[in-house]
């Protein structure tokens, strides 16, 4: 039998009452059977214990038994109410719209953020979590969106993607993680690529991006990320000069 506990300090978990069930371990409460169904079992651990009421019977939610329709009224199987005999038969439930799921009878609810449901005639009782690398920021989503470049999502069922930290990058969409910049390169948060780091003061950078110490009798005061661009500017202005001399 499946049980749930709502408080700490107790030495046992009580059984779910008839008309309810608990499908997961560690539950703090039991789930009610939908209206139009019933369950006479105690300690039920699955929604399959909730059975449809027979024709000419009905029930509300969490019912342990179905009630017979009053005289002069009838109902089809799985009904939550009865109607006067001779009344037009209500149209059968066509299912929930995309982005929604069934919460009992003909009632639907929107999927939570981080979840989706693509069908337009869905009769299931739950939505699907977005896969890793994807997200759904709004409730009632019919699909998930791939994380943009510069972001990632490791977990499933998220409503947003995390920004890549400084020193990391991600050039692809739908990524589950960010990549570390190669040695000698760096990036700011949310980067889609890394940049070559500049040389230290006392060094110069050749056209390949490699750093070299200034020779005796020479100096270089520029340093930082933009040293390569600075060097290129010097070469464009003085094509034969790569280092400054004193």
C-alpha positions, 0 to 999 in steps of 0.5 A, a space after each residue: 500500500 502507498 502512503 503519504 506523510 504531511 508532518 514530521 515527527 510521526 512514526 508512520 505514514 497513513 494510507 490514502 483514503 478511498 477515492 484517492 491515490 499517491 503514485 510517488 514516494 515521499 508524497 505529502 498528500 494524496 491525489 483525488 480521483 477525477 469526477 466521474 470515476 471512483 476508487 474503493 481501495 485504501 492505500 492506492 498507489 496508481 490512478 488506474 485504481 480510479 474506475 469510470 462510473 457505470 452508465 446511469 451513475 455519477 460521482 464528484 472528485 475523490 469518490 469512493 463509490 458512484 451514486 445512482 442517477 435520480 428517477 427520470 435522469 440518466 448518464 453515460 459511463 464516466 459521468 460527473 452528473 445526470 441529465 433528464 431523460 430525453 435531453 440532448 446527449 452532450 457532445 463527447 469530450 474532444 480533448 484539450 487544446 495544445 498547451 493544455 492537459 485534462 484535469 478531470 471530466 471535460 476540464 483542462 488546465 494550462 501546462 506549467 512553465 518549462 513544459 509543453 503539450 503539442 496536441 489539439 485533442 489531448 486527453 492526457 493528465 500531464 504535460 511533457 517537460 522541455 528537454 535539456 537545452 530547451 525552455 518554455 518561459 510561458 504557461 500553456 506552451 505547445 512547444 519548447 524553444 532552443 536556448 540561444 547562443 551564449 546560454 545553456 540549460 543542463 536540466 529538463 523542464 526549465 523556464 529559462 536558460 542560464 548565461 555562460 559565465 565569463 571565461 566560457 562561451 557557446 556558439 550553438 543554439 540548444 546547448 546543454 552546457 557552455 565550453 571553456 575558452 582555450 588557453 590564452 583566450 577569454 570571454 565576457 558573460 554570455 559570450 558566443 566566442 572567445 577572444 585572444 588575450 593581449 600580451 603583458 607590458 614588455 612584450 609584443 604580439 606578432 600577426 599570429 597572436 603569439 607574444 614575445 619579449 622585447 629585445 634589449 634596447 626596446 620596450 612596449 607599454 601596451 598590454 591587455 586584450 587589444 594588443 593584437 589590434 594595436 600591433 596591426 595598426 602599427 604594421 599598417 602604418 609602418 609595414 616594416 616596423 614590428 617593435 618600438 626602439 629607443 
